Amino acid sequence: MPDPAAAPRQPASSAAQPAPGAPAKAPAAAPGAPAAQPGAQAPKPAAQPAASALDGGEPAPGVAPAPQPGAGTWPEDWREQLVGSDEKLLKRLGRYASPRDVANALIAAQNRISSGELRPALKADATTEEVAAYRAEAGIPEKHDAYPMPDGILFGEDDKPFVDSFLKSMHGINAHPSFVQEALKWYHTDRESQIEALVAQDDKHRIETVEAMVAHWGKDNTRNKNMVNALLDSAPPEIAAKLKGARGPEDRALLNDWGVVEWLHSLAHQINPMATVVPGTTGDIGQSIEDEITKWEGQMADKYSDYNGGKSRDKALAEKNQARYRELIEARDRYQQPKK
């Protein structure tokens, strides 16, 4: 009888089964395939081309694109969600790429407002109290004459009416003191430049006129000039001052114009022919001549008088004064001739 403890024999043709937990053996190589070498690595799959930024392919349906660094998750219609269908607001929001950019712009504007760089405009119908509060916050003085003047600048009396009018105008539009000071600096600098240019021009014209007087009048230059001055001095003081300070269309002083001076001389000669003898006389010319004649005649008997050359008996001085006496006599004779 067969031994019951003996294991049953397997058929010879049956393949041996691996023991439980034992590693499976590699399958036998196909007929004709090269036998695997001990320790050899499995062949790597062929490399595929990497995706390019220039590829125009779209992601597969149902597959979300990978998020880009820093990109938000805002919906495409975030602008419409913020402002609705308002075309003007949508156009303004078009300047921003995302809501984050809108927030950054808002924060920047708030910072400028809180720093004082941006201030709300004053209403056109603002009350007196609102205007006062606005000026106090902006550093604008309560009254126009309280604006601070630029450092180192002192305006003269001639400039004060202009400066006062300018300050009133600037205060009316609530101009900031810094703007007012810069404008006044410019005005002062420009004014000084104009004055310097005018002084240089006057000096040039004065020299030209003096040269013309010498060239035309020669040795009579001083006498003729005295005649013109006597004519001007015969006018009331306020009129004489206006004539001496008057300027022509080209801003040339009238008394620095040879044509004007020559005409004044001819006019003086017509009005007062004796002005060459007694320049500057505005009263009775005949009496002035008589008074000076009497003075010289009173000195004739005194050998030490000015008429006779003084205590030093100066011949040149005597000749000068005696010539003056003869000139006065001739002038008196012409003056006393009956006018035709």
C-alpha positions as a LaTeX table, in Angstrom:
\begin{tabular}{lrrr}
\hline
Residue & $x$ (\AA) & $y$ (\AA) & $z$ (\AA) \\
\hline
Met1 & 0.00 & 0.00 & 0.00 \\
Pro2 & 1.34 & 3.37 & $-0.69$ \\
Asp3 & 2.75 & 5.37 & 2.16 \\
Pro4 & 0.21 & 8.01 & 3.12 \\
Ala5 & 2.90 & 10.39 & 4.35 \\
Ala6 & 4.60 & 10.46 & 1.06 \\
Ala7 & 3.86 & 13.60 & $-1.02$ \\
Pro8 & 2.11 & 12.97 & $-4.24$ \\
Arg9 & 4.25 & 13.21 & $-7.23$ \\
Gln10 & 3.60 & 15.90 & $-9.80$ \\
Pro11 & 3.53 & 15.12 & $-13.43$ \\
Ala12 & 6.86 & 15.67 & $-15.06$ \\
Ser13 & 5.37 & 17.91 & $-17.67$ \\
Ser14 & 3.86 & 20.19 & $-15.09$ \\
Ala15 & 5.71 & 23.53 & $-14.52$ \\
Ala16 & 7.04 & 24.10 & $-11.07$ \\
Gln17 & 5.01 & 26.64 & $-9.06$ \\
Pro18 & 6.96 & 29.18 & $-7.01$ \\
Ala19 & 6.69 & 28.99 & $-3.31$ \\
Pro20 & 4.40 & 31.51 & $-1.68$ \\
Gly21 & 6.24 & 34.83 & $-1.10$ \\
Ala22 & 9.11 & 33.94 & $-3.42$ \\
Pro23 & 9.97 & 36.46 & $-6.17$ \\
Ala24 & 8.67 & 35.67 & $-9.55$ \\
Lys25 & 11.17 & 34.60 & $-12.11$ \\
Ala26 & 11.70 & 36.67 & $-15.20$ \\
Pro27 & 9.88 & 35.28 & $-18.17$ \\
Ala28 & 11.89 & 33.28 & $-20.60$ \\
Ala29 & 13.27 & 35.19 & $-23.53$ \\
Ala30 & 11.49 & 34.89 & $-26.80$ \\
Pro31 & 13.10 & 32.51 & $-29.27$ \\
Gly32 & 15.86 & 34.32 & $-31.13$ \\
Ala33 & 16.10 & 37.20 & $-28.67$ \\
Pro34 & 19.52 & 37.89 & $-27.19$ \\
Ala35 & 19.99 & 36.61 & $-23.75$ \\
Ala36 & 20.06 & 39.24 & $-21.01$ \\
Gln37 & 23.46 & 39.93 & $-19.63$ \\
Pro38 & 23.92 & 39.76 & $-15.89$ \\
Gly39 & 23.68 & 43.30 & $-14.33$ \\
Ala40 & 22.46 & 45.07 & $-17.55$ \\
Gln41 & 19.98 & 48.07 & $-17.23$ \\
Ala42 & 16.64 & 48.19 & $-18.97$ \\
Pro43 & 16.69 & 50.43 & $-22.05$ \\
Lys44 & 15.33 & 53.99 & $-21.44$ \\
Pro45 & 12.34 & 55.23 & $-23.42$ \\
Ala46 & 13.09 & 57.57 & $-26.30$ \\
Ala47 & 13.13 & 61.32 & $-25.25$ \\
Gln48 & 10.07 & 63.39 & $-26.26$ \\
Pro49 & 10.38 & 67.09 & $-27.40$ \\
Ala50 & 9.83 & 69.52 & $-24.49$ \\
Ala51 & 6.81 & 71.85 & $-24.65$ \\
Ser52 & 7.73 & 75.30 & $-26.03$ \\
Ala53 & 6.39 & 78.70 & $-25.11$ \\
Leu54 & 5.74 & 79.12 & $-28.82$ \\
Asp55 & 3.44 & 76.12 & $-29.02$ \\
Gly56 & $-0.09$ & 77.19 & $-29.77$ \\
Gly57 & $-1.77$ & 74.14 & $-28.39$ \\
Glu58 & $-4.54$ & 74.47 & $-25.82$ \\
Pro59 & $-4.66$ & 72.34 & $-22.68$ \\
Ala60 & $-6.66$ & 69.19 & $-22.90$ \\
Pro61 & $-10.34$ & 69.50 & $-22.06$ \\
Gly62 & $-10.96$ & 69.33 & $-18.36$ \\
Val63 & $-7.32$ & 70.03 & $-17.50$ \\
Ala64 & $-6.72$ & 73.41 & $-15.78$ \\
Pro65 & $-3.58$ & 75.29 & $-16.88$ \\
Ala66 & $-0.79$ & 75.45 & $-14.36$ \\
Pro67 & $-0.92$ & 78.72 & $-12.34$ \\
Gln68 & 1.71 & 81.28 & $-13.28$ \\
Pro69 & 3.90 & 82.83 & $-10.56$ \\
Gly70 & 2.19 & 85.93 & $-9.12$ \\
Ala71 & $-0.95$ & 85.55 & $-11.23$ \\
Gly72 & $-4.26$ & 86.23 & $-9.51$ \\
Thr73 & $-7.35$ & 84.19 & $-9.75$ \\
Trp74 & $-9.53$ & 87.10 & $-10.89$ \\
Pro75 & $-12.33$ & 86.33 & $-13.32$ \\
Glu76 & $-12.12$ & 87.84 & $-16.76$ \\
Asp77 & $-15.15$ & 90.04 & $-16.08$ \\
Trp78 & $-13.79$ & 91.49 & $-12.80$ \\
Arg79 & $-14.13$ & 95.04 & $-14.19$ \\
Glu80 & $-17.82$ & 94.52 & $-15.01$ \\
Gln81 & $-18.37$ & 93.06 & $-11.55$ \\
Leu82 & $-16.88$ & 96.21 & $-10.00$ \\
Val83 & $-18.59$ & 98.96 & $-12.00$ \\
Gly84 & $-21.29$ & 97.25 & $-14.01$ \\
Ser85 & $-21.85$ & 98.44 & $-17.58$ \\
Asp86 & $-20.69$ & 102.04 & $-17.12$ \\
Glu87 & $-18.56$ & 102.61 & $-20.23$ \\
Lys88 & $-16.60$ & 105.51 & $-18.79$ \\
Leu89 & $-15.65$ & 103.61 & $-15.66$ \\
Leu90 & $-14.85$ & 100.49 & $-17.65$ \\
Lys91 & $-12.54$ & 102.55 & $-19.85$ \\
Arg92 & $-10.75$ & 103.91 & $-16.78$ \\
Leu93 & $-10.41$ & 100.45 & $-15.27$ \\
Gly94 & $-8.93$ & 99.30 & $-18.56$ \\
Arg95 & $-5.72$ & 101.04 & $-17.48$ \\
Tyr96 & $-5.25$ & 98.42 & $-14.76$ \\
Ala97 & $-4.32$ & 94.78 & $-15.36$ \\
Ser98 & $-5.94$ & 93.43 & $-12.20$ \\
Pro99 & $-7.90$ & 94.44 & $-9.08$ \\
Arg100 & $-4.59$ & 94.40 & $-7.24$ \\
Asp101 & $-3.36$ & 97.25 & $-9.46$ \\
Val102 & $-6.56$ & 99.15 & $-8.70$ \\
Ala103 & $-5.96$ & 98.71 & $-4.97$ \\
Asn104 & $-2.35$ & 99.89 & $-5.29$ \\
Ala105 & $-3.46$ & 103.04 & $-7.14$ \\
Leu106 & $-6.09$ & 103.76 & $-4.48$ \\
Ile107 & $-3.56$ & 103.39 & $-1.65$ \\
Ala108 & $-1.08$ & 105.67 & $-3.45$ \\
Ala109 & $-3.75$ & 108.36 & $-3.90$ \\
Gln110 & $-4.76$ & 108.14 & $-0.23$ \\
Asn111 & $-1.13$ & 108.52 & 0.82 \\
Arg112 & $-0.79$ & 111.69 & $-1.28$ \\
Ile113 & $-3.97$ & 113.12 & 0.24 \\
Ser114 & $-2.93$ & 112.36 & 3.83 \\
Ser115 & 0.51 & 113.92 & 3.24 \\
Gly116 & $-1.10$ & 117.18 & 2.07 \\
Glu117 & 0.17 & 116.84 & $-1.49$ \\
Leu118 & $-3.40$ & 116.59 & $-2.77$ \\
Arg119 & $-6.14$ & 118.70 & $-1.27$ \\
Pro120 & $-9.81$ & 118.71 & $-2.18$ \\
Ala121 & $-10.84$ & 121.73 & $-4.25$ \\
Leu122 & $-12.84$ & 124.47 & $-2.58$ \\
Lys123 & $-16.47$ & 124.53 & $-3.63$ \\
Ala124 & $-17.59$ & 127.43 & $-5.79$ \\
Asp125 & $-20.38$ & 128.23 & $-3.33$ \\
Ala126 & $-18.26$ & 127.72 & $-0.21$ \\
Thr127 & $-19.33$ & 129.64 & 2.87 \\
Thr128 & $-17.10$ & 132.12 & 4.69 \\
Glu129 & $-16.41$ & 129.50 & 7.34 \\
Glu130 & $-15.46$ & 126.89 & 4.74 \\
Val131 & $-13.11$ & 129.33 & 3.01 \\
Ala132 & $-11.44$ & 130.18 & 6.30 \\
Ala133 & $-11.01$ & 126.50 & 7.16 \\
Tyr134 & $-9.61$ & 125.74 & 3.72 \\
Arg135 & $-7.09$ & 128.58 & 3.95 \\
Ala136 & $-6.03$ & 127.56 & 7.45 \\
Glu137 & $-5.42$ & 123.97 & 6.34 \\
Ala138 & $-3.54$ & 125.05 & 3.19 \\
Gly139 & $-1.36$ & 127.63 & 4.96 \\
Ile140 & $-2.95$ & 130.62 & 3.18 \\
Pro141 & $-3.10$ & 133.82 & 5.26 \\
Glu142 & $-6.45$ & 135.27 & 6.29 \\
Lys143 & $-5.74$ & 138.63 & 4.58 \\
His144 & $-3.91$ & 139.45 & 1.35 \\
Asp145 & $-1.41$ & 141.79 & 3.00 \\
Ala146 & $-0.28$ & 138.97 & 5.33 \\
Tyr147 & 1.44 & 137.05 & 2.54 \\
Pro148 & 5.16 & 136.73 & 3.41 \\
Met149 & 7.50 & 138.67 & 1.13 \\
Pro150 & 10.48 & 136.94 & $-0.53$ \\
Asp151 & 13.62 & 136.95 & 1.61 \\
Gly152 & 16.08 & 139.74 & 0.86 \\
Ile153 & 13.71 & 141.76 & $-1.36$ \\
Leu154 & 12.41 & 145.21 & $-0.45$ \\
Phe155 & 9.94 & 146.84 & $-2.83$ \\
Gly156 & 10.02 & 150.61 & $-3.32$ \\
Glu157 & 7.15 & 153.05 & $-3.14$ \\
Asp158 & 6.65 & 152.90 & $-6.93$ \\
Asp159 & 6.17 & 149.12 & $-6.76$ \\
Lys160 & 3.78 & 149.03 & $-3.80$ \\
Pro161 & 0.54 & 149.70 & $-5.75$ \\
Phe162 & 1.33 & 146.87 & $-8.15$ \\
Val163 & 2.36 & 144.47 & $-5.37$ \\
Asp164 & $-0.79$ & 145.23 & $-3.36$ \\
Ser165 & $-3.02$ & 144.66 & $-6.39$ \\
Phe166 & $-1.19$ & 141.40 & $-7.18$ \\
Leu167 & $-1.59$ & 140.10 & $-3.62$ \\
Lys168 & $-5.32$ & 140.86 & $-3.65$ \\
Ser169 & $-5.71$ & 138.92 & $-6.89$ \\
Met170 & $-3.71$ & 135.93 & $-5.62$ \\
His171 & $-5.60$ & 135.88 & $-2.32$ \\
Gly172 & $-8.86$ & 135.87 & $-4.25$ \\
Ile173 & $-7.93$ & 132.55 & $-5.88$ \\
Asn174 & $-6.38$ & 131.13 & $-2.68$ \\
Ala175 & $-2.88$ & 130.97 & $-4.11$ \\
His176 & $-0.33$ & 129.25 & $-1.87$ \\
Pro177 & 2.34 & 131.52 & $-0.32$ \\
Ser178 & 5.14 & 129.61 & $-2.07$ \\
Phe179 & 3.62 & 130.46 & $-5.46$ \\
Val180 & 3.12 & 134.12 & $-4.51$ \\
Gln181 & 6.74 & 134.43 & $-3.34$ \\
Glu182 & 8.14 & 132.93 & $-6.53$ \\
Ala183 & 6.02 & 135.26 & $-8.67$ \\
Leu184 & 7.20 & 138.30 & $-6.70$ \\
Lys185 & 10.83 & 137.15 & $-7.02$ \\
Trp186 & 10.41 & 137.01 & $-10.79$ \\
Tyr187 & 8.78 & 140.45 & $-10.89$ \\
His188 & 11.55 & 142.02 & $-8.79$ \\
Thr189 & 14.31 & 140.44 & $-10.88$ \\
Asp190 & 12.65 & 141.48 & $-14.14$ \\
Arg191 & 12.02 & 145.00 & $-12.83$ \\
Glu192 & 15.65 & 145.42 & $-11.79$ \\
Ser193 & 16.80 & 144.25 & $-15.22$ \\
Gln194 & 14.52 & 146.78 & $-16.92$ \\
Ile195 & 15.82 & 149.62 & $-14.74$ \\
Glu196 & 19.44 & 148.72 & $-15.44$ \\
Ala197 & 18.75 & 148.61 & $-19.18$ \\
Leu198 & 16.96 & 151.99 & $-19.04$ \\
Val199 & 19.84 & 153.63 & $-17.14$ \\
Ala200 & 22.33 & 152.34 & $-19.70$ \\
Gln201 & 20.11 & 153.57 & $-22.56$ \\
Asp202 & 19.71 & 157.03 & $-20.97$ \\
Asp203 & 23.46 & 157.38 & $-20.56$ \\
Lys204 & 24.03 & 156.45 & $-24.19$ \\
His205 & 21.43 & 158.97 & $-25.40$ \\
Arg206 & 22.79 & 161.70 & $-23.10$ \\
Ile207 & 26.29 & 161.34 & $-24.56$ \\
Glu208 & 24.89 & 161.44 & $-28.11$ \\
Thr209 & 22.94 & 164.65 & $-27.36$ \\
Val210 & 25.91 & 166.39 & $-25.68$ \\
Glu211 & 28.09 & 165.60 & $-28.69$ \\
Ala212 & 25.40 & 167.06 & $-31.00$ \\
Met213 & 25.16 & 170.24 & $-28.88$ \\
Val214 & 28.93 & 170.76 & $-28.98$ \\
Ala215 & 29.05 & 170.06 & $-32.70$ \\
His216 & 26.22 & 172.49 & $-33.57$ \\
Trp217 & 26.66 & 175.24 & $-30.98$ \\
Gly218 & 30.45 & 175.28 & $-30.60$ \\
Lys219 & 31.61 & 178.03 & $-28.20$ \\
Asp220 & 27.98 & 179.04 & $-27.56$ \\
Asn221 & 27.14 & 175.62 & $-26.17$ \\
Thr222 & 27.09 & 176.64 & $-22.51$ \\
Arg223 & 25.13 & 179.80 & $-23.15$ \\
Asn224 & 22.51 & 178.09 & $-25.30$ \\
Lys225 & 22.16 & 175.30 & $-22.77$ \\
Asn226 & 21.53 & 177.90 & $-20.08$ \\
Met227 & 18.83 & 179.44 & $-22.25$ \\
Val228 & 17.02 & 176.09 & $-22.48$ \\
Asn229 & 17.29 & 175.56 & $-18.72$ \\
Ala230 & 16.00 & 179.09 & $-18.10$ \\
Leu231 & 13.02 & 178.38 & $-20.34$ \\
Leu232 & 12.20 & 175.17 & $-18.44$ \\
Asp233 & 12.64 & 176.89 & $-15.08$ \\
Ser234 & 10.19 & 179.59 & $-16.12$ \\
Ala235 & 7.40 & 177.01 & $-16.01$ \\
Pro236 & 5.62 & 176.14 & $-12.74$ \\
Pro237 & 7.71 & 173.61 & $-10.76$ \\
Glu238 & 5.34 & 170.69 & $-11.33$ \\
Ile239 & 5.24 & 171.36 & $-15.08$ \\
Ala240 & 9.01 & 171.75 & $-15.28$ \\
Ala241 & 9.43 & 168.42 & $-13.47$ \\
Lys242 & 7.13 & 166.68 & $-15.95$ \\
Leu243 & 8.98 & 168.13 & $-18.94$ \\
Lys244 & 12.38 & 167.11 & $-17.56$ \\
Gly245 & 11.17 & 163.57 & $-16.84$ \\
Ala246 & 9.16 & 163.08 & $-20.03$ \\
Arg247 & 9.97 & 160.31 & $-22.54$ \\
Gly248 & 9.11 & 159.80 & $-26.19$ \\
Pro249 & 7.44 & 156.82 & $-27.88$ \\
Glu250 & 10.73 & 154.89 & $-27.97$ \\
Asp251 & 11.24 & 155.48 & $-24.23$ \\
Arg252 & 13.91 & 158.07 & $-25.00$ \\
Ala253 & 14.09 & 160.99 & $-22.56$ \\
Leu254 & 12.97 & 164.19 & $-24.32$ \\
Leu255 & 15.96 & 166.18 & $-23.03$ \\
Asn256 & 18.29 & 163.49 & $-24.42$ \\
Asp257 & 16.94 & 164.14 & $-27.91$ \\
Trp258 & 18.95 & 166.68 & $-29.91$ \\
Gly259 & 15.94 & 167.68 & $-32.02$ \\
Val260 & 13.90 & 168.52 & $-28.92$ \\
Val261 & 16.76 & 170.45 & $-27.29$ \\
Glu262 & 17.37 & 172.47 & $-30.44$ \\
Trp263 & 13.68 & 173.38 & $-30.72$ \\
Leu264 & 13.57 & 174.44 & $-27.05$ \\
His265 & 16.59 & 176.70 & $-27.66$ \\
Ser266 & 14.92 & 178.42 & $-30.60$ \\
Leu267 & 11.76 & 178.86 & $-28.55$ \\
Ala268 & 13.72 & 180.31 & $-25.62$ \\
His269 & 15.42 & 182.81 & $-27.92$ \\
Gln270 & 12.06 & 183.98 & $-29.29$ \\
Ile271 & 10.53 & 184.36 & $-25.85$ \\
Asn272 & 13.51 & 185.92 & $-24.10$ \\
Pro273 & 16.28 & 187.37 & $-26.29$ \\
Met274 & 18.04 & 188.63 & $-23.15$ \\
Ala275 & 18.30 & 185.12 & $-21.70$ \\
Thr276 & 21.81 & 184.91 & $-23.10$ \\
Val277 & 22.79 & 187.73 & $-20.79$ \\
Val278 & 20.75 & 186.92 & $-17.69$ \\
Pro279 & 19.92 & 183.16 & $-17.88$ \\
Gly280 & 17.48 & 181.80 & $-15.37$ \\
Thr281 & 15.64 & 185.09 & $-14.91$ \\
Thr282 & 11.88 & 184.64 & $-14.66$ \\
Gly283 & 10.91 & 188.16 & $-13.47$ \\
Asp284 & 11.57 & 191.59 & $-14.98$ \\
Ile285 & 14.55 & 191.05 & $-17.28$ \\
Gly286 & 15.19 & 194.79 & $-17.74$ \\
Gln287 & 15.33 & 195.30 & $-13.97$ \\
Ser288 & 17.71 & 192.36 & $-13.58$ \\
Ile289 & 20.07 & 193.92 & $-16.09$ \\
Glu290 & 19.88 & 197.30 & $-14.34$ \\
Asp291 & 20.57 & 195.74 & $-10.96$ \\
Glu292 & 23.75 & 194.03 & $-12.17$ \\
Ile293 & 24.93 & 197.19 & $-13.96$ \\
Thr294 & 24.48 & 199.15 & $-10.74$ \\
Lys295 & 26.53 & 196.56 & $-8.87$ \\
Trp296 & 29.50 & 196.85 & $-11.21$ \\
Glu297 & 29.32 & 200.62 & $-11.38$ \\
Gly298 & 29.45 & 200.74 & $-7.61$ \\
Gln299 & 32.80 & 198.94 & $-7.68$ \\
Met300 & 34.48 & 201.09 & $-10.35$ \\
Ala301 & 35.91 & 203.65 & $-7.87$ \\
Asp302 & 37.39 & 200.94 & $-5.63$ \\
Lys303 & 40.70 & 199.82 & $-7.06$ \\
Tyr304 & 40.60 & 196.65 & $-4.94$ \\
Ser305 & 37.07 & 195.60 & $-5.97$ \\
Asp306 & 36.27 & 192.58 & $-8.14$ \\
Tyr307 & 35.62 & 194.96 & $-11.02$ \\
Asn308 & 39.29 & 196.00 & $-10.86$ \\
Gly309 & 40.75 & 192.53 & $-10.18$ \\
Gly310 & 40.34 & 192.28 & $-6.42$ \\
Lys311 & 42.95 & 192.78 & $-3.74$ \\
Ser312 & 45.54 & 190.97 & $-5.87$ \\
Arg313 & 44.77 & 193.24 & $-8.81$ \\
Asp314 & 44.29 & 190.19 & $-11.03$ \\
Lys315 & 44.20 & 191.46 & $-14.62$ \\
Ala316 & 42.38 & 188.40 & $-15.96$ \\
Leu317 & 39.65 & 188.78 & $-13.36$ \\
Ala318 & 39.36 & 192.51 & $-14.07$ \\
Glu319 & 39.06 & 191.93 & $-17.81$ \\
Lys320 & 36.37 & 189.28 & $-17.30$ \\
Asn321 & 34.20 & 191.44 & $-15.03$ \\
Gln322 & 34.62 & 194.58 & $-17.15$ \\
Ala323 & 33.62 & 192.55 & $-20.25$ \\
Arg324 & 30.56 & 191.44 & $-18.39$ \\
Tyr325 & 29.67 & 195.09 & $-17.63$ \\
Arg326 & 29.93 & 196.03 & $-21.30$ \\
Glu327 & 27.73 & 193.06 & $-22.25$ \\
Leu328 & 25.07 & 194.24 & $-19.82$ \\
Ile329 & 25.13 & 197.75 & $-21.26$ \\
Glu330 & 24.65 & 196.38 & $-24.78$ \\
Ala331 & 21.82 & 194.14 & $-23.60$ \\
Arg332 & 20.10 & 197.06 & $-21.87$ \\
Asp333 & 20.28 & 199.12 & $-25.02$ \\
Arg334 & 18.76 & 196.29 & $-27.12$ \\
Tyr335 & 16.09 & 195.61 & $-24.54$ \\
Gln336 & 15.04 & 199.25 & $-24.32$ \\
Gln337 & 14.67 & 199.62 & $-28.08$ \\
Pro338 & 11.03 & 200.01 & $-29.06$ \\
Lys339 & 9.55 & 196.80 & $-30.46$ \\
Lys340 & 8.17 & 196.97 & $-33.97$ \\
\hline
\end{tabular}
